[in-house]
Amino acid sequence: MLIAMKVSGLTIDPITNTPIVILKDLEEKKAIPIWIGLFEASAIATEMEKISFSRPMTHDLMNDILKILDVEVTSVEICDLRNNTFFASIHLIRNGQRFVVDARPSDGIALALRANAQIFVDDKVLEKSRTIDFGAKAADLDKLKEDKLMEFLENLSPEEFGKYKM
């Protein structure tokens, strides 16, 4: 089952200094952290803050091209989690024909924000994300640190997102 989500904010993993995008369900009862790259975090942040540049950035360019070609981005789905890597698909429609394109979640999210498309997470991904092997993110983490990190991420309030600078 797909669960509608929204971008709740961006933060930095305090252990690895890697950007994290936090998705929350519309009722804000479920959350999922997705570790992303710095450039992708910047693309998401600029759209969330409605910052525009004199020249289009990559995700703006893609959105503009899709509009010119009369292609609608209908949704982005975070559809799988394998070996600590999240997978996503971008769902498009043009002249009644539907297309699905494989994407990194961060790129899908950045595009969804620009296209005002819905973001969904498969409930199986939410379940799998509860068992992410944090050892792959930082080799020296022990179980206590894993628990503390998950507790930290789950309890972040929207006001705290600006607290950790990228």
C-alpha positions in Angstrom: 0.0 0.0 0.0 1.2 3.5 -0.8 1.3 6.2 1.8 1.1 9.8 0.9 4.0 11.7 2.3 5.4 15.3 2.3 8.8 16.7 2.8 9.0 17.6 6.4 12.5 19.1 6.2 16.2 18.5 5.7 18.8 17.9 8.4 22.3 16.6 8.7 23.1 13.2 10.2 25.1 14.2 13.3 27.3 11.2 13.0 28.2 11.0 9.3 27.5 14.7 8.3 25.4 13.4 5.4 22.2 15.3 4.4 18.9 13.6 5.3 15.5 14.4 3.8 12.7 13.6 6.2 9.4 12.5 4.8 6.3 12.4 7.0 2.9 11.1 6.3 0.1 13.7 6.0 -1.0 13.0 9.5 2.6 13.2 10.8 2.4 9.8 12.5 5.0 8.1 10.3 8.4 9.4 9.2 11.2 8.1 7.1 14.7 9.5 6.9 16.5 9.2 3.5 20.2 9.9 3.3 21.0 12.0 0.2 23.8 13.8 -1.5 24.7 17.4 -0.8 23.7 18.6 -4.3 20.3 16.9 -4.1 19.8 18.4 -0.6 20.5 21.8 -2.1 18.0 21.2 -4.9 15.3 20.2 -2.4 16.1 23.1 -0.1 16.1 25.7 -2.8 12.6 24.6 -3.9 11.3 24.4 -0.4 12.5 27.9 0.3 11.3 29.1 -3.2 14.8 30.4 -4.1 15.1 31.1 -7.8 18.3 31.6 -9.8 18.9 33.6 -12.9 19.5 30.3 -14.8 17.7 27.0 -14.3 19.2 24.4 -12.1 19.0 20.7 -13.2 15.7 19.9 -11.6 14.2 23.2 -12.8 15.4 22.4 -16.3 13.9 18.9 -16.2 10.6 20.3 -15.0 10.6 23.0 -17.7 11.3 20.4 -20.4 8.5 18.1 -19.2 6.1 21.1 -19.3 7.1 22.0 -22.8 6.6 18.4 -23.9 3.2 18.4 -22.2 4.2 15.7 -19.8 2.7 15.8 -16.3 4.6 14.5 -13.3 1.7 12.8 -11.5 3.6 11.3 -8.6 6.9 10.0 -7.2 7.0 6.7 -5.3 9.7 5.6 -2.9 9.2 2.0 -3.9 12.0 -0.1 -2.5 14.9 -0.4 0.0 17.6 -2.8 -0.8 21.1 -3.0 0.7 20.5 0.3 2.5 19.7 2.0 -0.8 16.3 3.6 -1.5 14.7 3.3 -4.9 12.1 5.5 -6.5 10.0 5.9 -9.6 8.7 9.0 -11.3 5.2 8.6 -12.7 4.4 10.6 -15.8 1.5 11.0 -18.1 1.3 12.4 -21.6 -1.7 12.3 -23.9 -3.3 9.6 -21.7 -0.2 7.4 -21.9 1.5 6.6 -18.6 5.2 6.2 -18.1 7.3 5.2 -15.1 10.9 6.2 -14.9 13.5 4.8 -12.4 15.0 7.5 -10.2 17.0 8.2 -7.1 14.6 9.3 -4.4 16.3 12.7 -4.0 15.9 13.5 -7.7 12.3 12.3 -7.6 11.5 14.4 -4.6 13.2 17.5 -6.0 11.2 17.1 -9.2 7.9 16.4 -7.4 8.3 19.6 -5.4 8.8 21.6 -8.6 5.9 19.9 -10.4 3.5 19.9 -7.4 3.3 16.1 -7.7 2.4 13.8 -4.9 5.1 11.8 -3.0 4.3 8.3 -1.9 6.2 5.7 0.1 5.4 2.0 -0.1 4.5 0.8 3.4 6.9 -2.1 2.9 9.7 0.5 2.5 8.6 2.1 5.8 8.8 -1.3 7.5 12.2 -2.1 5.9 13.6 1.3 6.9 13.2 0.4 10.6 15.9 -2.2 10.1 18.4 -0.1 8.1 22.0 -1.4 8.8 23.5 1.8 10.1 26.8 0.0 10.0 27.0 0.8 6.3 26.6 4.5 7.1 29.2 4.7 9.8 31.3 1.6 10.5 31.9 2.4 14.2 28.2 2.7 15.2 27.1 0.4 17.9 23.5 -0.5 18.8 23.2 2.3 21.3 24.2 4.9 18.7 21.7 3.4 16.2 18.9 3.7 18.7 19.9 7.3 19.7 20.0 8.3 16.0 16.6 6.9 15.2 15.2 8.5 18.3 16.8 11.8 17.3 15.4 11.7 13.8 11.9 10.6 14.9 11.6 13.4 17.4 12.8 16.3 15.2 10.4 19.2 15.2 10.0 21.4 12.1 11.7 24.3 14.1 14.9 22.2 14.5 15.5 21.7 10.8 17.2 25.0 10.3 19.4 24.3 13.3 21.8 22.0 11.4 23.6 23.9 8.6 24.7 22.2 5.4 
